[in-house]
């Protein structure tokens, strides 16, 4: 089963097992782009890792841009709320909290269990991280590469789709991370608004398009 891109990209579908890197400067709507790509079909499972805003705000944005979604199929791992001391949090069946983006071991354990539970249900899955840049602030590139290697491998093994956001990566960061990725969505800001282009997955010739 292929995954619809809902008209967001210059290709209509993504094959199972696809991982995308969304790369561009700040304020080019990369979070919105990730969320729209994750919101394909309410019969699918969606899982998101957030390092820049709390789970509640992220879920509000998801529903604002994708419409209502079955609560039991919308999962968030929040890496920011506890670190910022934003008050008491309560974990639920679909929302969990990691102490900080520094705790990559805790995140890996949380995601491993989450992937197993979703895969056991047998539904298609879309997964996203906003943003890898936060992990690059706290960890060296090799460790972030290893994390992405594991996650992209899991996505491939279960036939899901992964969308990984990174803000203004260095050339070395993008070259290394893109080794694990099937396609790169680049974003930029112009006088008329934000644009994107897809490299790989048959979108190479499409060029920049408004978003």
N, C-alpha and C positions, 0 to 999 in steps of 0.2 A: 504494500500500500504506500503510495506517494503522499507527501504532505503539501497541501495547498499553501501558496505564499500570499493569498488573499489580495493579489494585485499590488503588493508592496514592492516586489522585485521584478526585474525584466524577464524572469522565468516564471512559469505558472506553478511548477511543482518542485519539491526537493525530494530526492530519493531517500529511502530509509537509511539511517546510518550517517547522514550528512552532518558535518560541523561547519559553522560559519564564524568568521571573525568580523565584527563590526568595528571599524577603525576610523578615527577622525578627531578633529579638534573639539574642545569643549563647546557647548552650546550649539551643537549641530544635530540635536534631537536623537541621539543614539539610544537613549533609554526608551523613548517612544518607539523607535524602530524595532528594538528587541521585543518589546511587549506586543507590538502588532504581529510580528512574525511568530510569536508563541501562541497567539490567539486564533488558531485555525478552526477548530471544531470542538464543540462542547462535549463530544463523546471521548475526546482525548484527555490524557492527564498532562498537567502543566506543573513544572517545578522551577522555582527561581531562587537564586542566591543574591542577596542584596548586601552591599558593603557601604552604601552611601545614603540610604533612607530607610526608615523603619518599615517593618512588614505591613502595618496597617495602611500607611500612605501608598506603598507599592501596590497593594491589593485594590485600593481606590482607583489608582491610575489604570490598572489592568481592566477593571470593569468600565471605567470611563471610555477607554479606547476600544474595548472588545465586546461590551455589553455584559449582561448578567452571565454568570458562570456557576455551575454546580460547585458549592463550597467544598465538597469532599474530593473534588478533582483538581483543586488549585492549592499547591503546596509552596511554602516559602521557608527558606532558611535565612534567618536574620543575623548578620555578623556585626551590626552597628549599635543596636539599642542598648545592650548591656555595657558595651565599652563607653558609651556616652552618658551612662547613668540616667537614662530618660524615665526612670520610674520602674516600679515592679512590673514584671512581665509574666504571663501565664502561657505555658506551652499548651498546644492543642494537638489534635490528631493530624493537623495539616500545617501547623506553624511551629517551628522550633528555633532556638536561639543558640548561637555560638558566642563565646565571650568576647571575641575580637577577631579581626582579619589576621592577627598574628597567630591565632590558634589553628593552623592549617591541619594539624592532626585531628583536632576535634571536628573540624569541618569534614574531613575525609571520612571519619567514622559515621557522621550524620548522613552524608550523601550516600555512602555505601548501603546503609539500612534503607534509605528512602528509595534508591534504585531497585533494591530487591523487592520491596513491598509493591512498588508500581508494576514491576515486571511480572510479579506473581499474579496480578489482576488481569494481565493479558491485554491491556489497552495500549494504543499508540501513545508515545510520550514526547513532549517537547520540553527542553531544558535550557535555561539561560542564566548567565552570570553578569551582573552589573556591579562592579567592573573589575577586570583583571588588573587594572592600574593600581587599585588599592593594595592588592597582594604584592605587586612589584615595589610598592613603597616599603614594605616590611620584610620582604624575602628576596633573595637573589634570583636572577633569571632562571638558573638551572632548576631551582625548586618549583617555581611557577610552571616551568616547562613540564616537570614531572607530574604535577597535578593535572595539567591540561592533557597530558598523554594518557593518564588513567581515565579521565572523564570522557575524552573523545573515544577511547577504546570501549568504555561501557556503553556509550551512545551507539556506537557501531554494532556492538554485540546484541543489543536489544532492538535494533532497528528504529531508533528514535531520531530526533533532530536536536542539535545543540547550537546555541547562539551565544557567543562570548564577546563582550564589549571591552574595548581598550581605548583609552584616551591618548591621542598624540604619541604613539609609541616611537621610540628611537628606531632607526633603520635596523639595528641589530636585533632589537626586541621583536620587531615585526617579522624579520627574516626567520628567526628561530621559531617563534610561535606558529607562523604560517606553515611550517613543515607538518603540523598535525591537523591542518585545516583543509577542507575541500574547496572552500570559496571565501573570498574577502569582499565585504561590503564596505566601500570607502564613502565617507561623508565629507561635505564641505559646505561653507556658507558663502552665498553670493548676494549681490545687491537685490535680487528678486526672491531670495529665500534659500532654504537648504536643498541640496542636491545629493544624490547618491549614484554610485555605479558599482556593478558587480564584476569582480574578476574571478573567472572560473565558473564551472557549472553551466557553461553555455551562454553566459552573460557578457563575455569579454567584448563583443562587438557592439553592445548596446550604448556605450558611452554614458555620459552624465545625464541624469534625468531629475526633474523636480520631485521633491518629496514633501 
